[in-house]
Amino acid sequence: MNKVIDFIREAKAELMKVNWPTKKQTINYTMVVVVLSLVVAVFLGGLDYLFSSILKAFII
């Protein structure tokens, strides 16, 4: 049981050392992820449309 208590104490001490991002940083990072995800989705969707159009034109 002492090992469990020691682990919890050490985990709490380590979490106190963590440099947590501010609310503004978290919002900015989230917006970057959302925007990049949308850009990649549009790019891949465009490639899919292009390749399917090429396949339809030449194969079908």
PDB file of N, CA, C, O and CB in Angstrom:
ATOM      1  N   MET A   1       0.824  -1.199   0.000  1.00  0.00           N
ATOM      2  CA  MET A   1       0.000   0.000   0.000  1.00  0.00           C
ATOM      3  C   MET A   1       0.871   1.267   0.000  1.00  0.00           C
ATOM      4  O   MET A   1       0.482   2.284  -0.574  1.00  0.00           O
ATOM      5  CB  MET A   1      -0.939  -0.004   1.217  1.00  0.00           C
ATOM      6  N   ASN A   2       2.016   1.210   0.625  1.00  0.00           N
ATOM      7  CA  ASN A   2       2.907   2.375   0.678  1.00  0.00           C
ATOM      8  C   ASN A   2       3.415   2.747  -0.704  1.00  0.00           C
ATOM      9  O   ASN A   2       3.613   3.924  -1.005  1.00  0.00           O
ATOM     10  CB  ASN A   2       4.089   2.102   1.608  1.00  0.00           C
ATOM     11  N   LYS A   3       3.629   1.724  -1.555  1.00  0.00           N
ATOM     12  CA  LYS A   3       4.102   2.007  -2.915  1.00  0.00           C
ATOM     13  C   LYS A   3       3.061   2.783  -3.705  1.00  0.00           C
ATOM     14  O   LYS A   3       3.407   3.679  -4.476  1.00  0.00           O
ATOM     15  CB  LYS A   3       4.449   0.704  -3.646  1.00  0.00           C
ATOM     16  N   VAL A   4       1.796   2.451  -3.523  1.00  0.00           N
ATOM     17  CA  VAL A   4       0.715   3.152  -4.218  1.00  0.00           C
ATOM     18  C   VAL A   4       0.662   4.606  -3.768  1.00  0.00           C
ATOM     19  O   VAL A   4       0.524   5.511  -4.591  1.00  0.00           O
ATOM     20  CB  VAL A   4      -0.642   2.458  -3.962  1.00  0.00           C
ATOM     21  N   ILE A   5       0.770   4.824  -2.476  1.00  0.00           N
ATOM     22  CA  ILE A   5       0.726   6.187  -1.941  1.00  0.00           C
ATOM     23  C   ILE A   5       1.936   6.978  -2.431  1.00  0.00           C
ATOM     24  O   ILE A   5       1.804   8.144  -2.803  1.00  0.00           O
ATOM     25  CB  ILE A   5       0.684   6.169  -0.392  1.00  0.00           C
ATOM     26  N   ASP A   6       3.120   6.349  -2.435  1.00  0.00           N
ATOM     27  CA  ASP A   6       4.312   7.025  -2.950  1.00  0.00           C
ATOM     28  C   ASP A   6       4.161   7.380  -4.430  1.00  0.00           C
ATOM     29  O   ASP A   6       4.549   8.466  -4.861  1.00  0.00           O
ATOM     30  CB  ASP A   6       5.548   6.143  -2.749  1.00  0.00           C
ATOM     31  N   PHE A   7       3.592   6.453  -5.199  1.00  0.00           N
ATOM     32  CA  PHE A   7       3.382   6.716  -6.624  1.00  0.00           C
ATOM     33  C   PHE A   7       2.465   7.915  -6.825  1.00  0.00           C
ATOM     34  O   PHE A   7       2.747   8.780  -7.655  1.00  0.00           O
ATOM     35  CB  PHE A   7       2.794   5.481  -7.319  1.00  0.00           C
ATOM     36  N   ILE A   8       1.387   7.970  -6.084  1.00  0.00           N
ATOM     37  CA  ILE A   8       0.441   9.088  -6.217  1.00  0.00           C
ATOM     38  C   ILE A   8       1.119  10.403  -5.832  1.00  0.00           C
ATOM     39  O   ILE A   8       0.922  11.416  -6.503  1.00  0.00           O
ATOM     40  CB  ILE A   8      -0.816   8.853  -5.334  1.00  0.00           C
ATOM     41  N   ARG A   9       1.904  10.400  -4.777  1.00  0.00           N
ATOM     42  CA  ARG A   9       2.614  11.624  -4.369  1.00  0.00           C
ATOM     43  C   ARG A   9       3.605  12.076  -5.440  1.00  0.00           C
ATOM     44  O   ARG A   9       3.689  13.259  -5.769  1.00  0.00           O
ATOM     45  CB  ARG A   9       3.353  11.396  -3.040  1.00  0.00           C
ATOM     46  N   GLU A  10       4.353  11.112  -5.977  1.00  0.00           N
ATOM     47  CA  GLU A  10       5.333  11.453  -7.005  1.00  0.00           C
ATOM     48  C   GLU A  10       4.657  11.935  -8.286  1.00  0.00           C
ATOM     49  O   GLU A  10       5.141  12.856  -8.943  1.00  0.00           O
ATOM     50  CB  GLU A  10       6.221  10.250  -7.307  1.00  0.00           C
ATOM     51  N   ALA A  11       3.537  11.307  -8.634  1.00  0.00           N
ATOM     52  CA  ALA A  11       2.804  11.738  -9.823  1.00  0.00           C
ATOM     53  C   ALA A  11       2.292  13.164  -9.644  1.00  0.00           C
ATOM     54  O   ALA A  11       2.362  13.976 -10.566  1.00  0.00           O
ATOM     55  CB  ALA A  11       1.632  10.782 -10.115  1.00  0.00           C
ATOM     56  N   LYS A  12       1.782  13.461  -8.466  1.00  0.00           N
ATOM     57  CA  LYS A  12       1.293  14.817  -8.191  1.00  0.00           C
ATOM     58  C   LYS A  12       2.441  15.825  -8.260  1.00  0.00           C
ATOM     59  O   LYS A  12       2.272  16.924  -8.787  1.00  0.00           O
ATOM     60  CB  LYS A  12       0.611  14.879  -6.804  1.00  0.00           C
ATOM     61  N   ALA A  13       3.602  15.454  -7.732  1.00  0.00           N
ATOM     62  CA  ALA A  13       4.763  16.349  -7.768  1.00  0.00           C
ATOM     63  C   ALA A  13       5.207  16.597  -9.205  1.00  0.00           C
ATOM     64  O   ALA A  13       5.562  17.722  -9.558  1.00  0.00           O
ATOM     65  CB  ALA A  13       5.926  15.761  -6.947  1.00  0.00           C
ATOM     66  N   GLU A  14       5.192  15.573 -10.025  1.00  0.00           N
ATOM     67  CA  GLU A  14       5.569  15.743 -11.437  1.00  0.00           C
ATOM     68  C   GLU A  14       4.557  16.613 -12.174  1.00  0.00           C
ATOM     69  O   GLU A  14       4.941  17.436 -13.005  1.00  0.00           O
ATOM     70  CB  GLU A  14       5.686  14.374 -12.132  1.00  0.00           C
ATOM     71  N   LEU A  15       3.281  16.441 -11.882  1.00  0.00           N
ATOM     72  CA  LEU A  15       2.261  17.260 -12.547  1.00  0.00           C
ATOM     73  C   LEU A  15       2.384  18.735 -12.159  1.00  0.00           C
ATOM     74  O   LEU A  15       2.019  19.613 -12.941  1.00  0.00           O
ATOM     75  CB  LEU A  15       0.858  16.744 -12.198  1.00  0.00           C
ATOM     76  N   MET A  16       2.890  19.006 -10.975  1.00  0.00           N
ATOM     77  CA  MET A  16       3.085  20.397 -10.568  1.00  0.00           C
ATOM     78  C   MET A  16       4.232  21.048 -11.355  1.00  0.00           C
ATOM     79  O   MET A  16       4.285  22.273 -11.465  1.00  0.00           O
ATOM     80  CB  MET A  16       3.367  20.475  -9.055  1.00  0.00           C
ATOM     81  N   LYS A  17       5.152  20.236 -11.902  1.00  0.00           N
ATOM     82  CA  LYS A  17       6.276  20.753 -12.673  1.00  0.00           C
ATOM     83  C   LYS A  17       5.918  21.017 -14.134  1.00  0.00           C
ATOM     84  O   LYS A  17       6.674  21.677 -14.848  1.00  0.00           O
ATOM     85  CB  LYS A  17       7.430  19.787 -12.602  1.00  0.00           C
ATOM     86  N   VAL A  18       4.792  20.515 -14.572  1.00  0.00           N
ATOM     87  CA  VAL A  18       4.412  20.640 -15.974  1.00  0.00           C
ATOM     88  C   VAL A  18       4.091  22.096 -16.289  1.00  0.00           C
ATOM     89  O   VAL A  18       3.436  22.784 -15.505  1.00  0.00           O
ATOM     90  CB  VAL A  18       3.201  19.730 -16.301  1.00  0.00           C
ATOM     91  N   ASN A  19       4.558  22.553 -17.442  1.00  0.00           N
ATOM     92  CA  ASN A  19       4.279  23.907 -17.905  1.00  0.00           C
ATOM     93  C   ASN A  19       3.017  23.851 -18.768  1.00  0.00           C
ATOM     94  O   ASN A  19       3.093  23.625 -19.976  1.00  0.00           O
ATOM     95  CB  ASN A  19       5.498  24.507 -18.705  1.00  0.00           C
ATOM     96  N   TRP A  20       1.864  24.056 -18.142  1.00  0.00           N
ATOM     97  CA  TRP A  20       0.594  23.945 -18.839  1.00  0.00           C
ATOM     98  C   TRP A  20       0.380  25.167 -19.735  1.00  0.00           C
ATOM     99  O   TRP A  20       0.732  26.282 -19.351  1.00  0.00           O
ATOM    100  CB  TRP A  20      -0.565  23.798 -17.834  1.00  0.00           C
ATOM    101  N   PRO A  21      -0.202  24.965 -20.940  1.00  0.00           N
ATOM    102  CA  PRO A  21      -0.461  26.119 -21.822  1.00  0.00           C
ATOM    103  C   PRO A  21      -1.593  26.978 -21.259  1.00  0.00           C
ATOM    104  O   PRO A  21      -2.467  26.507 -20.532  1.00  0.00           O
ATOM    105  CB  PRO A  21      -0.817  25.644 -23.258  1.00  0.00           C
ATOM    106  N   THR A  22      -1.536  28.254 -21.627  1.00  0.00           N
ATOM    107  CA  THR A  22      -2.606  29.157 -21.207  1.00  0.00           C
ATOM    108  C   THR A  22      -3.849  28.899 -22.053  1.00  0.00           C
ATOM    109  O   THR A  22      -3.809  28.167 -23.043  1.00  0.00           O
ATOM    110  CB  THR A  22      -2.159  30.642 -21.326  1.00  0.00           C
ATOM    111  N   LYS A  23      -4.938  29.512 -21.642  1.00  0.00           N
ATOM    112  CA  LYS A  23      -6.192  29.349 -22.385  1.00  0.00           C
ATOM    113  C   LYS A  23      -6.038  29.877 -23.813  1.00  0.00           C
ATOM    114  O   LYS A  23      -6.520  29.260 -24.763  1.00  0.00           O
ATOM    115  CB  LYS A  23      -7.351  30.082 -21.662  1.00  0.00           C
ATOM    116  N   LYS A  24      -5.368  31.018 -23.959  1.00  0.00           N
ATOM    117  CA  LYS A  24      -5.168  31.614 -25.280  1.00  0.00           C
ATOM    118  C   LYS A  24      -4.321  30.700 -26.165  1.00  0.00           C
ATOM    119  O   LYS A  24      -4.630  30.526 -27.344  1.00  0.00           O
ATOM    120  CB  LYS A  24      -4.501  32.995 -25.152  1.00  0.00           C
ATOM    121  N   GLN A  25      -3.260  30.116 -25.609  1.00  0.00           N
ATOM    122  CA  GLN A  25      -2.422  29.198 -26.370  1.00  0.00           C
ATOM    123  C   GLN A  25      -3.211  27.963 -26.804  1.00  0.00           C
ATOM    124  O   GLN A  25      -3.084  27.502 -27.938  1.00  0.00           O
ATOM    125  CB  GLN A  25      -1.204  28.783 -25.543  1.00  0.00           C
ATOM    126  N   THR A  26      -4.014  27.441 -25.903  1.00  0.00           N
ATOM    127  CA  THR A  26      -4.810  26.257 -26.225  1.00  0.00           C
ATOM    128  C   THR A  26      -5.781  26.546 -27.354  1.00  0.00           C
ATOM    129  O   THR A  26      -5.945  25.722 -28.254  1.00  0.00           O
ATOM    130  CB  THR A  26      -5.570  25.769 -24.994  1.00  0.00           C
ATOM    131  N   ILE A  27      -6.426  27.703 -27.322  1.00  0.00           N
ATOM    132  CA  ILE A  27      -7.357  28.080 -28.384  1.00  0.00           C
ATOM    133  C   ILE A  27      -6.603  28.245 -29.706  1.00  0.00           C
ATOM    134  O   ILE A  27      -7.075  27.788 -30.748  1.00  0.00           O
ATOM    135  CB  ILE A  27      -8.105  29.390 -28.017  1.00  0.00           C
ATOM    136  N   ASN A  28      -5.438  28.893 -29.670  1.00  0.00           N
ATOM    137  CA  ASN A  28      -4.648  29.088 -30.891  1.00  0.00           C
ATOM    138  C   ASN A  28      -4.208  27.754 -31.482  1.00  0.00           C
ATOM    139  O   ASN A  28      -4.317  27.543 -32.690  1.00  0.00           O
ATOM    140  CB  ASN A  28      -3.421  29.962 -30.600  1.00  0.00           C
ATOM    141  N   TYR A  29      -3.715  26.862 -30.644  1.00  0.00           N
ATOM    142  CA  TYR A  29      -3.267  25.561 -31.132  1.00  0.00           C
ATOM    143  C   TYR A  29      -4.434  24.764 -31.709  1.00  0.00           C
ATOM    144  O   TYR A  29      -4.285  24.080 -32.722  1.00  0.00           O
ATOM    145  CB  TYR A  29      -2.593  24.770 -30.003  1.00  0.00           C
ATOM    146  N   THR A  30      -5.585  24.855 -31.067  1.00  0.00           N
ATOM    147  CA  THR A  30      -6.773  24.159 -31.569  1.00  0.00           C
ATOM    148  C   THR A  30      -7.181  24.696 -32.929  1.00  0.00           C
ATOM    149  O   THR A  30      -7.539  23.925 -33.820  1.00  0.00           O
ATOM    150  CB  THR A  30      -7.934  24.296 -30.582  1.00  0.00           C
ATOM    151  N   MET A  31      -7.132  26.009 -33.094  1.00  0.00           N
ATOM    152  CA  MET A  31      -7.494  26.604 -34.379  1.00  0.00           C
ATOM    153  C   MET A  31      -6.502  26.182 -35.472  1.00  0.00           C
ATOM    154  O   MET A  31      -6.904  25.932 -36.609  1.00  0.00           O
ATOM    155  CB  MET A  31      -7.541  28.145 -34.263  1.00  0.00           C
ATOM    156  N   VAL A  32      -5.230  26.103 -35.138  1.00  0.00           N
ATOM    157  CA  VAL A  32      -4.232  25.657 -36.113  1.00  0.00           C
ATOM    158  C   VAL A  32      -4.540  24.233 -36.561  1.00  0.00           C
ATOM    159  O   VAL A  32      -4.479  23.932 -37.753  1.00  0.00           O
ATOM    160  CB  VAL A  32      -2.806  25.738 -35.517  1.00  0.00           C
ATOM    161  N   VAL A  33      -4.869  23.357 -35.619  1.00  0.00           N
ATOM    162  CA  VAL A  33      -5.179  21.966 -35.954  1.00  0.00           C
ATOM    163  C   VAL A  33      -6.431  21.882 -36.818  1.00  0.00           C
ATOM    164  O   VAL A  33      -6.455  21.126 -37.789  1.00  0.00           O
ATOM    165  CB  VAL A  33      -5.361  21.132 -34.678  1.00  0.00           C
ATOM    166  N   VAL A  34      -7.462  22.635 -36.489  1.00  0.00           N
ATOM    167  CA  VAL A  34      -8.710  22.614 -37.259  1.00  0.00           C
ATOM    168  C   VAL A  34      -8.468  23.119 -38.678  1.00  0.00           C
ATOM    169  O   VAL A  34      -8.920  22.497 -39.639  1.00  0.00           O
ATOM    170  CB  VAL A  34      -9.795  23.468 -36.566  1.00  0.00           C
ATOM    171  N   VAL A  35      -7.763  24.238 -38.821  1.00  0.00           N
ATOM    172  CA  VAL A  35      -7.509  24.812 -40.139  1.00  0.00           C
ATOM    173  C   VAL A  35      -6.659  23.865 -40.986  1.00  0.00           C
ATOM    174  O   VAL A  35      -6.969  23.637 -42.155  1.00  0.00           O
ATOM    175  CB  VAL A  35      -6.814  26.176 -40.006  1.00  0.00           C
ATOM    176  N   LEU A  36      -5.596  23.316 -40.410  1.00  0.00           N
ATOM    177  CA  LEU A  36      -4.754  22.395 -41.168  1.00  0.00           C
ATOM    178  C   LEU A  36      -5.516  21.131 -41.553  1.00  0.00           C
ATOM    179  O   LEU A  36      -5.312  20.593 -42.641  1.00  0.00           O
ATOM    180  CB  LEU A  36      -3.514  22.029 -40.360  1.00  0.00           C
ATOM    181  N   SER A  37      -6.385  20.659 -40.677  1.00  0.00           N
ATOM    182  CA  SER A  37      -7.199  19.487 -40.998  1.00  0.00           C
ATOM    183  C   SER A  37      -8.124  19.782 -42.173  1.00  0.00           C
ATOM    184  O   SER A  37      -8.284  18.946 -43.062  1.00  0.00           O
ATOM    185  CB  SER A  37      -8.020  19.045 -39.772  1.00  0.00           C
ATOM    186  N   LEU A  38      -8.729  20.957 -42.183  1.00  0.00           N
ATOM    187  CA  LEU A  38      -9.609  21.328 -43.291  1.00  0.00           C
ATOM    188  C   LEU A  38      -8.825  21.475 -44.590  1.00  0.00           C
ATOM    189  O   LEU A  38      -9.298  21.054 -45.645  1.00  0.00           O
ATOM    190  CB  LEU A  38     -10.347  22.632 -42.974  1.00  0.00           C
ATOM    191  N   VAL A  39      -7.644  22.062 -44.529  1.00  0.00           N
ATOM    192  CA  VAL A  39      -6.818  22.220 -45.732  1.00  0.00           C
ATOM    193  C   VAL A  39      -6.439  20.852 -46.296  1.00  0.00           C
ATOM    194  O   VAL A  39      -6.529  20.634 -47.504  1.00  0.00           O
ATOM    195  CB  VAL A  39      -5.544  23.043 -45.418  1.00  0.00           C
ATOM    196  N   VAL A  40      -6.022  19.945 -45.441  1.00  0.00           N
ATOM    197  CA  VAL A  40      -5.648  18.609 -45.896  1.00  0.00           C
ATOM    198  C   VAL A  40      -6.871  17.883 -46.456  1.00  0.00           C
ATOM    199  O   VAL A  40      -6.764  17.196 -47.472  1.00  0.00           O
ATOM    200  CB  VAL A  40      -5.017  17.797 -44.741  1.00  0.00           C
ATOM    201  N   ALA A  41      -8.020  18.023 -45.817  1.00  0.00           N
ATOM    202  CA  ALA A  41      -9.240  17.380 -46.299  1.00  0.00           C
ATOM    203  C   ALA A  41      -9.628  17.894 -47.686  1.00  0.00           C
ATOM    204  O   ALA A  41      -9.995  17.107 -48.558  1.00  0.00           O
ATOM    205  CB  ALA A  41     -10.389  17.614 -45.312  1.00  0.00           C
ATOM    206  N   VAL A  42      -9.548  19.208 -47.894  1.00  0.00           N
ATOM    207  CA  VAL A  42      -9.875  19.786 -49.197  1.00  0.00           C
ATOM    208  C   VAL A  42      -8.873  19.318 -50.249  1.00  0.00           C
ATOM    209  O   VAL A  42      -9.259  18.981 -51.368  1.00  0.00           O
ATOM    210  CB  VAL A  42      -9.893  21.329 -49.120  1.00  0.00           C
ATOM    211  N   PHE A  43      -7.599  19.296 -49.896  1.00  0.00           N
ATOM    212  CA  PHE A  43      -6.568  18.841 -50.822  1.00  0.00           C
ATOM    213  C   PHE A  43      -6.799  17.387 -51.228  1.00  0.00           C
ATOM    214  O   PHE A  43      -6.772  17.065 -52.416  1.00  0.00           O
ATOM    215  CB  PHE A  43      -5.182  19.000 -50.193  1.00  0.00           C
ATOM    216  N   LEU A  44      -7.022  16.516 -50.261  1.00  0.00           N
ATOM    217  CA  LEU A  44      -7.240  15.110 -50.575  1.00  0.00           C
ATOM    218  C   LEU A  44      -8.553  14.894 -51.332  1.00  0.00           C
ATOM    219  O   LEU A  44      -8.637  14.038 -52.213  1.00  0.00           O
ATOM    220  CB  LEU A  44      -7.235  14.284 -49.297  1.00  0.00           C
ATOM    221  N   GLY A  45      -9.568  15.674 -50.982  1.00  0.00           N
ATOM    222  CA  GLY A  45     -10.821  15.598 -51.720  1.00  0.00           C
ATOM    223  C   GLY A  45     -10.644  16.023 -53.162  1.00  0.00           C
ATOM    224  O   GLY A  45     -11.224  15.423 -54.067  1.00  0.00           O
ATOM    225  N   GLY A  46      -9.844  17.058 -53.381  1.00  0.00           N
ATOM    226  CA  GLY A  46      -9.564  17.504 -54.747  1.00  0.00           C
ATOM    227  C   GLY A  46      -8.800  16.461 -55.540  1.00  0.00           C
ATOM    228  O   GLY A  46      -9.101  16.226 -56.711  1.00  0.00           O
ATOM    229  N   LEU A  47      -7.821  15.836 -54.916  1.00  0.00           N
ATOM    230  CA  LEU A  47      -7.092  14.762 -55.593  1.00  0.00           C
ATOM    231  C   LEU A  47      -8.024  13.590 -55.930  1.00  0.00           C
ATOM    232  O   LEU A  47      -7.941  13.014 -57.015  1.00  0.00           O
ATOM    233  CB  LEU A  47      -5.923  14.275 -54.714  1.00  0.00           C
ATOM    234  N   ASP A  48      -8.891  13.253 -55.010  1.00  0.00           N
ATOM    235  CA  ASP A  48      -9.834  12.166 -55.239  1.00  0.00           C
ATOM    236  C   ASP A  48     -10.748  12.485 -56.426  1.00  0.00           C
ATOM    237  O   ASP A  48     -10.989  11.642 -57.290  1.00  0.00           O
ATOM    238  CB  ASP A  48     -10.669  11.905 -53.973  1.00  0.00           C
ATOM    239  N   TYR A  49     -11.244  13.712 -56.443  1.00  0.00           N
ATOM    240  CA  TYR A  49     -12.109  14.126 -57.548  1.00  0.00           C
ATOM    241  C   TYR A  49     -11.341  14.101 -58.878  1.00  0.00           C
ATOM    242  O   TYR A  49     -11.861  13.627 -59.889  1.00  0.00           O
ATOM    243  CB  TYR A  49     -12.679  15.540 -57.285  1.00  0.00           C
ATOM    244  N   LEU A  50     -10.120  14.606 -58.872  1.00  0.00           N
ATOM    245  CA  LEU A  50      -9.300  14.638 -60.075  1.00  0.00           C
ATOM    246  C   LEU A  50      -9.031  13.230 -60.601  1.00  0.00           C
ATOM    247  O   LEU A  50      -9.227  12.960 -61.786  1.00  0.00           O
ATOM    248  CB  LEU A  50      -7.984  15.355 -59.797  1.00  0.00           C
ATOM    249  N   PHE A  51      -8.589  12.350 -59.736  1.00  0.00           N
ATOM    250  CA  PHE A  51      -8.265  10.993 -60.168  1.00  0.00           C
ATOM    251  C   PHE A  51      -9.502  10.214 -60.602  1.00  0.00           C
ATOM    252  O   PHE A  51      -9.438   9.435 -61.554  1.00  0.00           O
ATOM    253  CB  PHE A  51      -7.559  10.251 -59.052  1.00  0.00           C
ATOM    254  N   SER A  52     -10.623  10.412 -59.920  1.00  0.00           N
ATOM    255  CA  SER A  52     -11.836   9.717 -60.348  1.00  0.00           C
ATOM    256  C   SER A  52     -12.316  10.256 -61.701  1.00  0.00           C
ATOM    257  O   SER A  52     -12.844   9.496 -62.513  1.00  0.00           O
ATOM    258  CB  SER A  52     -12.948   9.867 -59.285  1.00  0.00           C
ATOM    259  N   SER A  53     -12.139  11.554 -61.950  1.00  0.00           N
ATOM    260  CA  SER A  53     -12.489  12.112 -63.255  1.00  0.00           C
ATOM    261  C   SER A  53     -11.597  11.547 -64.344  1.00  0.00           C
ATOM    262  O   SER A  53     -12.074  11.221 -65.431  1.00  0.00           O
ATOM    263  CB  SER A  53     -12.388  13.634 -63.233  1.00  0.00           C
ATOM    264  N   ILE A  54     -10.312  11.429 -64.066  1.00  0.00           N
ATOM    265  CA  ILE A  54      -9.387  10.846 -65.046  1.00  0.00           C
ATOM    266  C   ILE A  54      -9.747   9.392 -65.320  1.00  0.00           C
ATOM    267  O   ILE A  54      -9.751   8.961 -66.473  1.00  0.00           O
ATOM    268  CB  ILE A  54      -7.930  10.947 -64.548  1.00  0.00           C
ATOM    269  N   LEU A  55     -10.043   8.644 -64.286  1.00  0.00           N
ATOM    270  CA  LEU A  55     -10.420   7.244 -64.473  1.00  0.00           C
ATOM    271  C   LEU A  55     -11.706   7.108 -65.289  1.00  0.00           C
ATOM    272  O   LEU A  55     -11.809   6.241 -66.157  1.00  0.00           O
ATOM    273  CB  LEU A  55     -10.591   6.562 -63.120  1.00  0.00           C
ATOM    274  N   LYS A  56     -12.674   7.962 -65.007  1.00  0.00           N
ATOM    275  CA  LYS A  56     -13.921   7.903 -65.764  1.00  0.00           C
ATOM    276  C   LYS A  56     -13.683   8.260 -67.233  1.00  0.00           C
ATOM    277  O   LYS A  56     -14.292   7.664 -68.121  1.00  0.00           O
ATOM    278  CB  LYS A  56     -14.965   8.849 -65.149  1.00  0.00           C
ATOM    279  N   ALA A  57     -12.813   9.217 -67.487  1.00  0.00           N
ATOM    280  CA  ALA A  57     -12.569   9.653 -68.871  1.00  0.00           C
ATOM    281  C   ALA A  57     -11.818   8.620 -69.675  1.00  0.00           C
ATOM    282  O   ALA A  57     -12.110   8.450 -70.859  1.00  0.00           O
ATOM    283  CB  ALA A  57     -11.799  10.949 -68.885  1.00  0.00           C
ATOM    284  N   PHE A  58     -10.875   7.930 -69.094  1.00  0.00           N
ATOM    285  CA  PHE A  58     -10.041   7.024 -69.849  1.00  0.00           C
ATOM    286  C   PHE A  58     -10.456   5.551 -69.763  1.00  0.00           C
ATOM    287  O   PHE A  58     -10.209   4.786 -70.695  1.00  0.00           O
ATOM    288  CB  PHE A  58      -8.650   7.164 -69.387  1.00  0.00           C
ATOM    289  N   ILE A  59     -11.066   5.164 -68.687  1.00  0.00           N
ATOM    290  CA  ILE A  59     -11.396   3.744 -68.516  1.00  0.00           C
ATOM    291  C   ILE A  59     -12.851   3.457 -68.876  1.00  0.00           C
ATOM    292  O   ILE A  59     -13.147   2.453 -69.523  1.00  0.00           O
ATOM    293  CB  ILE A  59     -11.124   3.306 -67.074  1.00  0.00           C
ATOM    294  N   ILE A  60     -13.712   4.296 -68.477  1.00  0.00           N
ATOM    295  CA  ILE A  60     -15.143   4.031 -68.723  1.00  0.00           C
ATOM    296  C   ILE A  60     -15.588   4.656 -70.036  1.00  0.00           C
ATOM    297  O   ILE A  60     -16.754   4.539 -70.411  1.00  0.00           O
ATOM    298  CB  ILE A  60     -16.007   4.574 -67.563  1.00  0.00           C
TER     299      ILE A  60
END
